[in-house]
Amino acid sequence: MSGAVDHTGHWTVADVLALPEDCTNRYELLGESLVMSRAPGIRHQRASLRWKAADTLSKRLHSPV
């Protein structure tokens, strides 16, 4: 999002879905409040993928046959 969004009152799911497409921020509705945080970067995504692969392999190696 390139600018501020004017909004008065509580946020609804429809309000959040009406926001412009934004790939750099993550928006969450907590109760009736909008919370914005930066979207994970490429380093975070790579680390998550590696962790998931290691976790999956570990479960396969240690699961009963």
PDB file with one MODEL, atoms N, CA, C and O in Angstrom:
MODEL        1
ATOM      1  N   MET A   1       0.850  -1.154   0.000  1.00  0.00           N
ATOM      2  CA  MET A   1       0.000   0.000   0.000  1.00  0.00           C
ATOM      3  C   MET A   1       0.900   1.221   0.000  1.00  0.00           C
ATOM      4  O   MET A   1       1.878   1.275   0.745  1.00  0.00           O
ATOM      5  N   SER A   2       0.583   2.181  -0.813  1.00  0.00           N
ATOM      6  CA  SER A   2       1.458   3.331  -0.959  1.00  0.00           C
ATOM      7  C   SER A   2       1.062   4.500  -0.083  1.00  0.00           C
ATOM      8  O   SER A   2       1.784   5.497  -0.044  1.00  0.00           O
ATOM      9  N   GLY A   3      -0.033   4.421   0.606  1.00  0.00           N
ATOM     10  CA  GLY A   3      -0.439   5.546   1.432  1.00  0.00           C
ATOM     11  C   GLY A   3      -1.355   5.098   2.544  1.00  0.00           C
ATOM     12  O   GLY A   3      -1.660   3.914   2.691  1.00  0.00           O
ATOM     13  N   ALA A   4      -1.789   6.078   3.330  1.00  0.00           N
ATOM     14  CA  ALA A   4      -2.682   5.788   4.442  1.00  0.00           C
ATOM     15  C   ALA A   4      -4.100   5.576   3.928  1.00  0.00           C
ATOM     16  O   ALA A   4      -4.485   6.093   2.879  1.00  0.00           O
ATOM     17  N   VAL A   5      -4.854   4.815   4.677  1.00  0.00           N
ATOM     18  CA  VAL A   5      -6.258   4.576   4.348  1.00  0.00           C
ATOM     19  C   VAL A   5      -7.089   5.256   5.413  1.00  0.00           C
ATOM     20  O   VAL A   5      -6.926   4.990   6.604  1.00  0.00           O
ATOM     21  N   ASP A   6      -7.987   6.140   4.982  1.00  0.00           N
ATOM     22  CA  ASP A   6      -8.888   6.784   5.934  1.00  0.00           C
ATOM     23  C   ASP A   6      -9.958   5.787   6.351  1.00  0.00           C
ATOM     24  O   ASP A   6     -10.617   5.172   5.512  1.00  0.00           O
ATOM     25  N   HIS A   7     -10.118   5.640   7.653  1.00  0.00           N
ATOM     26  CA  HIS A   7     -11.123   4.709   8.158  1.00  0.00           C
ATOM     27  C   HIS A   7     -11.539   5.168   9.544  1.00  0.00           C
ATOM     28  O   HIS A   7     -10.690   5.456  10.388  1.00  0.00           O
ATOM     29  N   THR A   8     -12.827   5.236   9.777  1.00  0.00           N
ATOM     30  CA  THR A   8     -13.326   5.566  11.106  1.00  0.00           C
ATOM     31  C   THR A   8     -14.130   4.385  11.623  1.00  0.00           C
ATOM     32  O   THR A   8     -14.780   3.676  10.855  1.00  0.00           O
ATOM     33  N   GLY A   9     -14.078   4.186  12.914  1.00  0.00           N
ATOM     34  CA  GLY A   9     -14.828   3.094  13.519  1.00  0.00           C
ATOM     35  C   GLY A   9     -14.078   1.779  13.474  1.00  0.00           C
ATOM     36  O   GLY A   9     -12.877   1.731  13.208  1.00  0.00           O
ATOM     37  N   HIS A  10     -14.813   0.719  13.739  1.00  0.00           N
ATOM     38  CA  HIS A  10     -14.230  -0.616  13.793  1.00  0.00           C
ATOM     39  C   HIS A  10     -14.040  -1.182  12.389  1.00  0.00           C
ATOM     40  O   HIS A  10     -14.786  -0.856  11.466  1.00  0.00           O
ATOM     41  N   TRP A  11     -13.032  -2.032  12.248  1.00  0.00           N
ATOM     42  CA  TRP A  11     -12.762  -2.705  10.972  1.00  0.00           C
ATOM     43  C   TRP A  11     -13.586  -3.981  10.885  1.00  0.00           C
ATOM     44  O   TRP A  11     -13.827  -4.648  11.891  1.00  0.00           O
ATOM     45  N   THR A  12     -14.012  -4.308   9.685  1.00  0.00           N
ATOM     46  CA  THR A  12     -14.732  -5.556   9.430  1.00  0.00           C
ATOM     47  C   THR A  12     -13.946  -6.363   8.397  1.00  0.00           C
ATOM     48  O   THR A  12     -13.012  -5.850   7.780  1.00  0.00           O
ATOM     49  N   VAL A  13     -14.326  -7.614   8.214  1.00  0.00           N
ATOM     50  CA  VAL A  13     -13.687  -8.451   7.195  1.00  0.00           C
ATOM     51  C   VAL A  13     -13.847  -7.799   5.825  1.00  0.00           C
ATOM     52  O   VAL A  13     -12.906  -7.790   5.032  1.00  0.00           O
ATOM     53  N   ALA A  14     -15.021  -7.257   5.543  1.00  0.00           N
ATOM     54  CA  ALA A  14     -15.258  -6.595   4.252  1.00  0.00           C
ATOM     55  C   ALA A  14     -14.322  -5.403   4.064  1.00  0.00           C
ATOM     56  O   ALA A  14     -13.841  -5.165   2.956  1.00  0.00           O
ATOM     57  N   ASP A  15     -14.057  -4.646   5.142  1.00  0.00           N
ATOM     58  CA  ASP A  15     -13.131  -3.508   5.057  1.00  0.00           C
ATOM     59  C   ASP A  15     -11.732  -3.976   4.679  1.00  0.00           C
ATOM     60  O   ASP A  15     -11.080  -3.376   3.825  1.00  0.00           O
ATOM     61  N   VAL A  16     -11.275  -5.042   5.312  1.00  0.00           N
ATOM     62  CA  VAL A  16      -9.925  -5.559   5.044  1.00  0.00           C
ATOM     63  C   VAL A  16      -9.840  -6.094   3.618  1.00  0.00           C
ATOM     64  O   VAL A  16      -8.854  -5.847   2.923  1.00  0.00           O
ATOM     65  N   LEU A  17     -10.852  -6.818   3.178  1.00  0.00           N
ATOM     66  CA  LEU A  17     -10.844  -7.362   1.819  1.00  0.00           C
ATOM     67  C   LEU A  17     -10.905  -6.265   0.763  1.00  0.00           C
ATOM     68  O   LEU A  17     -10.488  -6.481  -0.375  1.00  0.00           O
ATOM     69  N   ALA A  18     -11.419  -5.095   1.123  1.00  0.00           N
ATOM     70  CA  ALA A  18     -11.516  -3.981   0.179  1.00  0.00           C
ATOM     71  C   ALA A  18     -10.210  -3.196   0.063  1.00  0.00           C
ATOM     72  O   ALA A  18     -10.098  -2.314  -0.789  1.00  0.00           O
ATOM     73  N   LEU A  19      -9.215  -3.504   0.910  1.00  0.00           N
ATOM     74  CA  LEU A  19      -7.931  -2.807   0.828  1.00  0.00           C
ATOM     75  C   LEU A  19      -7.244  -3.141  -0.494  1.00  0.00           C
ATOM     76  O   LEU A  19      -7.432  -4.233  -1.031  1.00  0.00           O
ATOM     77  N   PRO A  20      -6.445  -2.204  -1.024  1.00  0.00           N
ATOM     78  CA  PRO A  20      -5.717  -2.487  -2.266  1.00  0.00           C
ATOM     79  C   PRO A  20      -4.737  -3.648  -2.077  1.00  0.00           C
ATOM     80  O   PRO A  20      -4.257  -3.894  -0.970  1.00  0.00           O
ATOM     81  N   GLU A  21      -4.449  -4.356  -3.170  1.00  0.00           N
ATOM     82  CA  GLU A  21      -3.480  -5.462  -3.149  1.00  0.00           C
ATOM     83  C   GLU A  21      -2.133  -4.944  -2.660  1.00  0.00           C
ATOM     84  O   GLU A  21      -1.682  -3.882  -3.088  1.00  0.00           O
ATOM     85  N   ASP A  22      -1.493  -5.690  -1.768  1.00  0.00           N
ATOM     86  CA  ASP A  22      -0.226  -5.247  -1.189  1.00  0.00           C
ATOM     87  C   ASP A  22       0.644  -6.462  -0.908  1.00  0.00           C
ATOM     88  O   ASP A  22       0.280  -7.309  -0.092  1.00  0.00           O
ATOM     89  N   CYS A  23       1.788  -6.558  -1.574  1.00  0.00           N
ATOM     90  CA  CYS A  23       2.679  -7.713  -1.410  1.00  0.00           C
ATOM     91  C   CYS A  23       3.767  -7.479  -0.373  1.00  0.00           C
ATOM     92  O   CYS A  23       4.501  -8.410  -0.042  1.00  0.00           O
ATOM     93  N   THR A  24       3.890  -6.269   0.146  1.00  0.00           N
ATOM     94  CA  THR A  24       4.972  -5.984   1.085  1.00  0.00           C
ATOM     95  C   THR A  24       4.507  -5.963   2.538  1.00  0.00           C
ATOM     96  O   THR A  24       5.337  -5.953   3.447  1.00  0.00           O
ATOM     97  N   ASN A  25       3.217  -5.956   2.767  1.00  0.00           N
ATOM     98  CA  ASN A  25       2.692  -5.925   4.125  1.00  0.00           C
ATOM     99  C   ASN A  25       1.655  -7.018   4.317  1.00  0.00           C
ATOM    100  O   ASN A  25       1.026  -7.483   3.366  1.00  0.00           O
ATOM    101  N   ARG A  26       1.497  -7.411   5.559  1.00  0.00           N
ATOM    102  CA  ARG A  26       0.497  -8.408   5.928  1.00  0.00           C
ATOM    103  C   ARG A  26      -0.525  -7.706   6.819  1.00  0.00           C
ATOM    104  O   ARG A  26      -0.159  -7.003   7.762  1.00  0.00           O
ATOM    105  N   TYR A  27      -1.794  -7.899   6.518  1.00  0.00           N
ATOM    106  CA  TYR A  27      -2.864  -7.281   7.294  1.00  0.00           C
ATOM    107  C   TYR A  27      -3.660  -8.358   8.003  1.00  0.00           C
ATOM    108  O   TYR A  27      -4.019  -9.377   7.412  1.00  0.00           O
ATOM    109  N   GLU A  28      -3.933  -8.119   9.282  1.00  0.00           N
ATOM    110  CA  GLU A  28      -4.720  -9.068  10.068  1.00  0.00           C
ATOM    111  C   GLU A  28      -5.790  -8.302  10.823  1.00  0.00           C
ATOM    112  O   GLU A  28      -5.565  -7.178  11.272  1.00  0.00           O
ATOM    113  N   LEU A  29      -6.932  -8.906  10.957  1.00  0.00           N
ATOM    114  CA  LEU A  29      -8.020  -8.329  11.718  1.00  0.00           C
ATOM    115  C   LEU A  29      -8.048  -9.022  13.072  1.00  0.00           C
ATOM    116  O   LEU A  29      -8.345 -10.213  13.160  1.00  0.00           O
ATOM    117  N   LEU A  30      -7.739  -8.280  14.120  1.00  0.00           N
ATOM    118  CA  LEU A  30      -7.759  -8.811  15.483  1.00  0.00           C
ATOM    119  C   LEU A  30      -8.902  -8.134  16.217  1.00  0.00           C
ATOM    120  O   LEU A  30      -8.831  -6.956  16.567  1.00  0.00           O
ATOM    121  N   GLY A  31      -9.947  -8.898  16.440  1.00  0.00           N
ATOM    122  CA  GLY A  31     -11.153  -8.295  16.991  1.00  0.00           C
ATOM    123  C   GLY A  31     -11.718  -7.351  15.948  1.00  0.00           C
ATOM    124  O   GLY A  31     -12.106  -7.775  14.860  1.00  0.00           O
ATOM    125  N   GLU A  32     -11.765  -6.076  16.282  1.00  0.00           N
ATOM    126  CA  GLU A  32     -12.234  -5.070  15.324  1.00  0.00           C
ATOM    127  C   GLU A  32     -11.128  -4.080  14.991  1.00  0.00           C
ATOM    128  O   GLU A  32     -11.397  -2.968  14.538  1.00  0.00           O
ATOM    129  N   SER A  33      -9.874  -4.490  15.219  1.00  0.00           N
ATOM    130  CA  SER A  33      -8.722  -3.633  14.944  1.00  0.00           C
ATOM    131  C   SER A  33      -7.897  -4.209  13.809  1.00  0.00           C
ATOM    132  O   SER A  33      -7.735  -5.425  13.703  1.00  0.00           O
ATOM    133  N   LEU A  34      -7.376  -3.334  12.962  1.00  0.00           N
ATOM    134  CA  LEU A  34      -6.515  -3.748  11.861  1.00  0.00           C
ATOM    135  C   LEU A  34      -5.066  -3.681  12.321  1.00  0.00           C
ATOM    136  O   LEU A  34      -4.626  -2.668  12.864  1.00  0.00           O
ATOM    137  N   VAL A  35      -4.327  -4.766  12.100  1.00  0.00           N
ATOM    138  CA  VAL A  35      -2.913  -4.831  12.466  1.00  0.00           C
ATOM    139  C   VAL A  35      -2.115  -5.064  11.192  1.00  0.00           C
ATOM    140  O   VAL A  35      -2.435  -5.959  10.410  1.00  0.00           O
ATOM    141  N   MET A  36      -1.068  -4.255  10.982  1.00  0.00           N
ATOM    142  CA  MET A  36      -0.230  -4.376   9.798  1.00  0.00           C
ATOM    143  C   MET A  36       1.177  -4.742  10.221  1.00  0.00           C
ATOM    144  O   MET A  36       1.714  -4.170  11.169  1.00  0.00           O
ATOM    145  N   SER A  37       1.781  -5.702   9.517  1.00  0.00           N
ATOM    146  CA  SER A  37       3.183  -6.052   9.745  1.00  0.00           C
ATOM    147  C   SER A  37       3.823  -6.312   8.391  1.00  0.00           C
ATOM    148  O   SER A  37       3.133  -6.596   7.412  1.00  0.00           O
ATOM    149  N   ARG A  38       5.134  -6.215   8.341  1.00  0.00           N
ATOM    150  CA  ARG A  38       5.849  -6.457   7.091  1.00  0.00           C
ATOM    151  C   ARG A  38       5.716  -7.921   6.709  1.00  0.00           C
ATOM    152  O   ARG A  38       5.757  -8.801   7.570  1.00  0.00           O
ATOM    153  N   ALA A  39       5.558  -8.178   5.435  1.00  0.00           N
ATOM    154  CA  ALA A  39       5.524  -9.550   4.938  1.00  0.00           C
ATOM    155  C   ALA A  39       6.917 -10.156   5.076  1.00  0.00           C
ATOM    156  O   ALA A  39       7.909  -9.433   4.986  1.00  0.00           O
ATOM    157  N   PRO A  40       7.012 -11.463   5.291  1.00  0.00           N
ATOM    158  CA  PRO A  40       8.323 -12.097   5.423  1.00  0.00           C
ATOM    159  C   PRO A  40       9.160 -11.914   4.159  1.00  0.00           C
ATOM    160  O   PRO A  40       8.642 -11.964   3.043  1.00  0.00           O
ATOM    161  N   GLY A  41      10.453 -11.703   4.352  1.00  0.00           N
ATOM    162  CA  GLY A  41      11.372 -11.554   3.226  1.00  0.00           C
ATOM    163  C   GLY A  41      11.829 -12.905   2.701  1.00  0.00           C
ATOM    164  O   GLY A  41      11.444 -13.951   3.225  1.00  0.00           O
ATOM    165  N   ILE A  42      12.647 -12.873   1.668  1.00  0.00           N
ATOM    166  CA  ILE A  42      13.109 -14.101   1.018  1.00  0.00           C
ATOM    167  C   ILE A  42      13.954 -14.957   1.962  1.00  0.00           C
ATOM    168  O   ILE A  42      13.864 -16.184   1.917  1.00  0.00           O
ATOM    169  N   ARG A  43      14.775 -14.334   2.816  1.00  0.00           N
ATOM    170  CA  ARG A  43      15.590 -15.119   3.760  1.00  0.00           C
ATOM    171  C   ARG A  43      14.696 -15.885   4.723  1.00  0.00           C
ATOM    172  O   ARG A  43      14.963 -17.046   5.033  1.00  0.00           O
ATOM    173  N   HIS A  44      13.644 -15.244   5.192  1.00  0.00           N
ATOM    174  CA  HIS A  44      12.705 -15.902   6.094  1.00  0.00           C
ATOM    175  C   HIS A  44      12.005 -17.056   5.382  1.00  0.00           C
ATOM    176  O   HIS A  44      11.836 -18.133   5.955  1.00  0.00           O
ATOM    177  N   GLN A  45      11.604 -16.833   4.143  1.00  0.00           N
ATOM    178  CA  GLN A  45      10.918 -17.879   3.387  1.00  0.00           C
ATOM    179  C   GLN A  45      11.829 -19.080   3.151  1.00  0.00           C
ATOM    180  O   GLN A  45      11.392 -20.225   3.272  1.00  0.00           O
ATOM    181  N   ARG A  46      13.089 -18.827   2.815  1.00  0.00           N
ATOM    182  CA  ARG A  46      14.043 -19.929   2.610  1.00  0.00           C
ATOM    183  C   ARG A  46      14.259 -20.714   3.898  1.00  0.00           C
ATOM    184  O   ARG A  46      14.276 -21.945   3.888  1.00  0.00           O
ATOM    185  N   ALA A  47      14.423 -19.994   5.006  1.00  0.00           N
ATOM    186  CA  ALA A  47      14.626 -20.662   6.297  1.00  0.00           C
ATOM    187  C   ALA A  47      13.405 -21.514   6.652  1.00  0.00           C
ATOM    188  O   ALA A  47      13.551 -22.635   7.139  1.00  0.00           O
ATOM    189  N   SER A  48      12.214 -20.990   6.413  1.00  0.00           N
ATOM    190  CA  SER A  48      10.990 -21.747   6.701  1.00  0.00           C
ATOM    191  C   SER A  48      10.907 -23.008   5.854  1.00  0.00           C
ATOM    192  O   SER A  48      10.522 -24.069   6.346  1.00  0.00           O
ATOM    193  N   LEU A  49      11.268 -22.892   4.583  1.00  0.00           N
ATOM    194  CA  LEU A  49      11.236 -24.045   3.685  1.00  0.00           C
ATOM    195  C   LEU A  49      12.231 -25.111   4.131  1.00  0.00           C
ATOM    196  O   LEU A  49      11.910 -26.299   4.133  1.00  0.00           O
ATOM    197  N   ARG A  50      13.433 -24.693   4.508  1.00  0.00           N
ATOM    198  CA  ARG A  50      14.447 -25.651   4.974  1.00  0.00           C
ATOM    199  C   ARG A  50      14.014 -26.325   6.267  1.00  0.00           C
ATOM    200  O   ARG A  50      14.200 -27.530   6.437  1.00  0.00           O
ATOM    201  N   TRP A  51      13.437 -25.547   7.180  1.00  0.00           N
ATOM    202  CA  TRP A  51      12.976 -26.114   8.444  1.00  0.00           C
ATOM    203  C   TRP A  51      11.876 -27.147   8.181  1.00  0.00           C
ATOM    204  O   TRP A  51      11.880 -28.225   8.773  1.00  0.00           O
ATOM    205  N   LYS A  52      10.943 -26.817   7.299  1.00  0.00           N
ATOM    206  CA  LYS A  52       9.846 -27.737   6.990  1.00  0.00           C
ATOM    207  C   LYS A  52      10.382 -29.016   6.356  1.00  0.00           C
ATOM    208  O   LYS A  52       9.916 -30.107   6.686  1.00  0.00           O
ATOM    209  N   ALA A  53      11.356 -28.902   5.451  1.00  0.00           N
ATOM    210  CA  ALA A  53      11.940 -30.087   4.815  1.00  0.00           C
ATOM    211  C   ALA A  53      12.636 -30.962   5.851  1.00  0.00           C
ATOM    212  O   ALA A  53      12.488 -32.184   5.827  1.00  0.00           O
ATOM    213  N   ALA A  54      13.397 -30.349   6.763  1.00  0.00           N
ATOM    214  CA  ALA A  54      14.090 -31.107   7.803  1.00  0.00           C
ATOM    215  C   ALA A  54      13.092 -31.772   8.748  1.00  0.00           C
ATOM    216  O   ALA A  54      13.292 -32.915   9.158  1.00  0.00           O
ATOM    217  N   ASP A  55      12.030 -31.070   9.093  1.00  0.00           N
ATOM    218  CA  ASP A  55      11.008 -31.615   9.980  1.00  0.00           C
ATOM    219  C   ASP A  55      10.300 -32.804   9.327  1.00  0.00           C
ATOM    220  O   ASP A  55      10.066 -33.825   9.973  1.00  0.00           O
ATOM    221  N   THR A  56       9.966 -32.667   8.054  1.00  0.00           N
ATOM    222  CA  THR A  56       9.308 -33.759   7.324  1.00  0.00           C
ATOM    223  C   THR A  56      10.206 -34.984   7.252  1.00  0.00           C
ATOM    224  O   THR A  56       9.746 -36.102   7.482  1.00  0.00           O
ATOM    225  N   LEU A  57      11.480 -34.788   6.937  1.00  0.00           N
ATOM    226  CA  LEU A  57      12.431 -35.899   6.864  1.00  0.00           C
ATOM    227  C   LEU A  57      12.574 -36.571   8.225  1.00  0.00           C
ATOM    228  O   LEU A  57      12.590 -37.798   8.313  1.00  0.00           O
ATOM    229  N   SER A  58      12.677 -35.778   9.281  1.00  0.00           N
ATOM    230  CA  SER A  58      12.810 -36.325  10.628  1.00  0.00           C
ATOM    231  C   SER A  58      11.598 -37.180  10.998  1.00  0.00           C
ATOM    232  O   SER A  58      11.748 -38.254  11.581  1.00  0.00           O
ATOM    233  N   LYS A  59      10.415 -36.709  10.662  1.00  0.00           N
ATOM    234  CA  LYS A  59       9.203 -37.483  10.971  1.00  0.00           C
ATOM    235  C   LYS A  59       9.172 -38.793  10.199  1.00  0.00           C
ATOM    236  O   LYS A  59       8.744 -39.818  10.730  1.00  0.00           O
ATOM    237  N   ARG A  60       9.625 -38.765   8.945  1.00  0.00           N
ATOM    238  CA  ARG A  60       9.647 -39.998   8.142  1.00  0.00           C
ATOM    239  C   ARG A  60      10.657 -40.995   8.696  1.00  0.00           C
ATOM    240  O   ARG A  60      10.393 -42.197   8.722  1.00  0.00           O
ATOM    241  N   LEU A  61      11.812 -40.504   9.138  1.00  0.00           N
ATOM    242  CA  LEU A  61      12.857 -41.388   9.651  1.00  0.00           C
ATOM    243  C   LEU A  61      12.486 -42.002  10.996  1.00  0.00           C
ATOM    244  O   LEU A  61      12.922 -43.108  11.316  1.00  0.00           O
ATOM    245  N   HIS A  62      11.684 -41.289  11.786  1.00  0.00           N
ATOM    246  CA  HIS A  62      11.365 -41.752  13.130  1.00  0.00           C
ATOM    247  C   HIS A  62       9.945 -42.283  13.281  1.00  0.00           C
ATOM    248  O   HIS A  62       9.512 -42.580  14.394  1.00  0.00           O
ATOM    249  N   SER A  63       9.223 -42.404  12.185  1.00  0.00           N
ATOM    250  CA  SER A  63       7.857 -42.923  12.297  1.00  0.00           C
ATOM    251  C   SER A  63       7.877 -44.449  12.252  1.00  0.00           C
ATOM    252  O   SER A  63       8.691 -45.045  11.547  1.00  0.00           O
ATOM    253  N   PRO A  64       6.978 -45.076  13.008  1.00  0.00           N
ATOM    254  CA  PRO A  64       6.907 -46.535  12.971  1.00  0.00           C
ATOM    255  C   PRO A  64       6.412 -47.001  11.602  1.00  0.00           C
ATOM    256  O   PRO A  64       5.565 -46.365  10.974  1.00  0.00           O
ATOM    257  N   VAL A  65       6.954 -48.105  11.171  1.00  0.00           N
ATOM    258  CA  VAL A  65       6.595 -48.636   9.844  1.00  0.00           C
ATOM    259  C   VAL A  65       5.471 -49.615   9.967  1.00  0.00           C
ATOM    260  O   VAL A  65       5.025 -50.172   8.963  1.00  0.00           O
TER     261      VAL A  65
ENDMDL
END
